[in-house]
Amino acid sequence: MTPQPAISVDDRCPSCSAPIPVDPRFVTWCPECDWNADPEAGPPVTPTSWRAKRAARRWERHVAAERAAAERLYTEALRETNPYRRRDGFWPVAMAVAGMVHLITAAVAVGSGWLLVVGPLPVKAVGVAGLVAALFSLPRPYRVRPDEWSPSRTEAPHLYGLADRIAAELGVAPVGIIRFVPALNASFDRVGFRRRGVLNVSLPLWEVLAPQERVALFGHELGHAVRGDIRRSLWFVSAYEAVYRWYGFTDPSTRALLTVPHLLTKLLLLMLYRPVERVSQRAEYRADDLSVKVASSAAALSLMGISTLGADMAALLRRRTAGFDPEEGAALWRELRECVASVPESERLRRLRVSALRPPSEFSFYPPVHLRVRLAGERGVERGSVDFPEREVAAVEAELAAVRDRMAQAVLTVEL
């Protein structure tokens, strides 16, 4: 990788007079007192009216409560010695609400069928509408078919071999499909009624990662295959999708009579979302733990640090869109690696500090990144249980050569 540029430390913080690193490409800030760490936040506004003061106090209490909840969940995750623990207190709540949704769907289907059998003609019309609504609510697990972005096991035996070793170490079933995508994030999904595992890997992200960081990436995503991640449960996901369809179908902007059903559907959607928020954040901590286990704390921490550079990577790819030659695919990936390597440590640290300074996001499936980094560092795993030696790295690079060339053009044609 290209060495990082020299950074002047002649400037001093106007707040505490400590030396501060300066790089014209990034925000100038003070690691000692956090001066200018989050320039987007703007200066604090002092309320003047009593209503504004009351609103400010209410907001401060809300932020304090959200921070306390995030810290409690972090403490619970830190004390958790078994990352394979399946449930927490919100898991049965979420599954029970999902069960209520399925019961509503079944009741609508049975009741509509009964109206079709015994009711007069106008009532039969209601029965038909009810059956259509029930059919509209049935689960529709999507399928993923192998394509040019998903090499088969025959075409990429070493790539699948790495994924299989990590899956075996985590105690999960081997992945069915590894699919490379142009987006800047990776994910693990279960598709179809057989819940086949699909590992979606960002090729731009893959290209900038070191070997053990790639192990950490696979470890984190396959960590979501461990039982207990409610977002991969067909029972819950089908209920959530059904309620989401109801919410759109009962939009009162089309008919005022749908106002009450719309409000009830909104309440049901909130009842599904709030429990899954806590369960999903715990699942992210667990996936981080499993990533540390297979790759090491250093590799997992480095992966998290690179994940904060998504905006820089997207900006480079957008700049390269104009006049890009498909034959220069290798140059694109090389430039992307150089871009990531050139981000100084002070800027990476600043982005973690921004995570700590800003209020935790509401309705987020992810814990604050600075708490995830702190947890991975606390684990202190010096050597992971899965190695990715150089000879395998070279073999995987050769297997992905064709995908890499095609993806170079695809990456620049999507909106990042």
Buried (B, 14 or more C-beta within 10 A) or exposed (E): EEEEEEBEEEEEBEEEEEBBBBBEEBBBBBBEBBBBBBEEEEEEEEEEEEEEEEEBEEEEEEEEEBBEEBEEBBEEBBEBEEBBEEBBEBBEBBBEBBBBBBEBBEEBBEBBBEBBEEBEEEEBEBBEEBBEBBEEBEBEBEEBEEEEBBBEBEBBBBBBBBBBBBBEBBEBBBBBBBBBBBBBEBBBBBBEEEBBBBBBBBBBBBBBBBBBBBBBBBBBBBBBBBEBBBBBBBBBBBBBBBBBBBBEBBEEEEEEEBEEBBEEBBEBBEBBBBBBBBBBBBBBBBBBBBBBBBBBBBBBBBBBBBBBBBEBBBEBBEEBEEEBEEEBBEEBBBBBBBBBEBBBEBBBBBBBBBBBEBBBEEEEBBBBBBBBBBBBBEBEBEEBBBBBEEEBBEBBEEBBEEBBEBBBBBBBEEEB
